[in-house]
Amino acid sequence: MTRELQHRTNNLLAVIQSIAGQSLSGTHSLVEAQEAFTARLHALANANALLIEADWQGALLKDVIARELESFSSRASLEGPPIHLTPNATQGFALVIHELATNGAKFGALSTPGGKVAIRWSVEEFGENPRFSFSWQETGGPQVTAPERTGFGTTLLKSALGGDAPPRLEYTPQGLHYTLESPLSAIRRKSDS
């Protein structure tokens, strides 16, 4: 039990170290970097609260998304089958949803009263290798354009969940569209296989 606790603590500290290093680097002021770092730690804390409630066995994807979008719940629709995530995928999704929501609140659909976000996920069966697909589609916000620089948020969105293909960020006239595809086995806890 002590070894397991040490392992989990080391993993959590490695995630925090990565978030700190990335949040505090770049061209942002110290105040902006501190605010970003604190917000990312809150997202990670939300994920860890869900993990503790489930005896560190993972969390439902829908619960992770709902917790991160609590302040935007009336403007977000969630649709997909129940998927129990691994602890690492729980933390990864919490950070991804946090970054998407933060970006949406600053620049996208969540920055205007009429903006909405449709979040969909599905599983396609391919014999013994089911595939997971995830989509975040913003609508009703200002016209979006690709950022001029790539910051930690974009880097995290492209790498946090480590699928076999890089996620796609599309800056469409309707709004930001983020998609991710991965083997289901990479994110689903093994006892649910």
C-alpha angles and dihedrals in degrees: 000000000000091000091051091050090049091049092050092046092050091049092049092048090050090053091048091048091052092048091048094048093050097039094051097046127079135043101314121113118256090254092052091046091049092050091049092047092049092048091050090050089053089053090051090047090053090053092048091050089056090047092051091049088055095045089255092297095124132265140255112271091228091055092050092051094044092050093051093045096044094124091048098041095123091054099046129075119201123197131169145093122287109274121181106212127211115249091257092049089048090057092041094051092046090056093044093050090045091053093046092048093046091050091046092050093049103038112358145052095315090058092071129056095240097046121116139185125216112201116191134171133176144174122228117199116230102171109272093351110066116189126224121214125190129186134186111188122181122201136172097034133107120296108277131214132191112270118255092229134033113237134180093279093058091043090051092048090054097046114019097098100035100218122175091257126041116258117250126236111195121185098206127174088252092054143277115330119194120185132181131184126188142153105276089230090066093064108020119088112250097239088066095054 
